């Protein structure tokens, strides 16, 4: 838990942390060359985080479906931001 007097991370830091975490999950699962297209959209406004991950990759390129990987990437993004605020 962060000390009471520690400043909150900036909005930019929150967005970048979430995006990086989502991309890490995608590219830990798929080779970059297997990903046809992806988009990670992160919005952090008024203390509310929204993460949307779109992934276009062949289903046979990994052990999980692209939808499952996109869901895992969004969850990882949220978890990374939670950890950021807990530091």
N, C-alpha and C positions, 0 to 999 in steps of 0.2 A: 504494500500500500504506500502511496506517495505521501511524503510529509504534508501536513496541512498548509504549510507556507510555500510549497513547491508550485510554480506556475503550471497551468495546464498547457499541454502541447498546442502549437498553433494549428489552425485549420489546415494549412498546407501540409504540415507534418502528419496529421491524421490521414489526410487523403493519400499522401505518398506511401505511408506505412501500409494502408489497406491495399492499395494497388500493387505494391511490391509483393505482399503476402499472397495475393491471388495469383499473380504471375508465377511466383515460385511453385505453387501447386500445379499449375498448368504445365510448366516446363520440367517439373520433376516427374510428371506422368507421361508426357509426350516429348518426343524429339521435336525440336523447333521446326524441322522440315516436314513433319507430319501435320502440323497445325496449318490448316488452310486459311483460317481467319479467327480472330478473337477480339473481344472488346471488354474491357473492365471499366465500368462507370461507377465512380464513387462520389457521393454528395455528402457533405457534412455541414449542416446548417442548424443553428440554434441547439447544438448538442445532440442532434439526431443524425445517425449514420445510415445511409442507404447504399447498398452495394448490389450491382447487377453485373453478372458475368455471362457473356455470350461466347460460345466456343463452337467452332466448326472444325472438326477433326474426324477422321475415319474411325468408326466404331471398333475396327479390328486392329488399331494401332496401339491399344493399351488393354489392360485387363478390365478396365471400367468403361462404361459408356461416357460419351462426351457430356451428357446431361449430369451424370453423377460427379464427374470431375469439375464441372462448372459449379455445382452445388457445394462441393468440398472447397473450391477456391473462394466462394463467397463466405463460407463459414470461417475459413482461415483468415480472411480479411477482417472480419468482425472480431475474431479472437485476438489478432495482432493489435487492433485498436484498443481492446479491453486491457491487454497487457501494457500498452503505452500509458494508459491512464492509471494503472496500478503501480507504475515505477515510482 
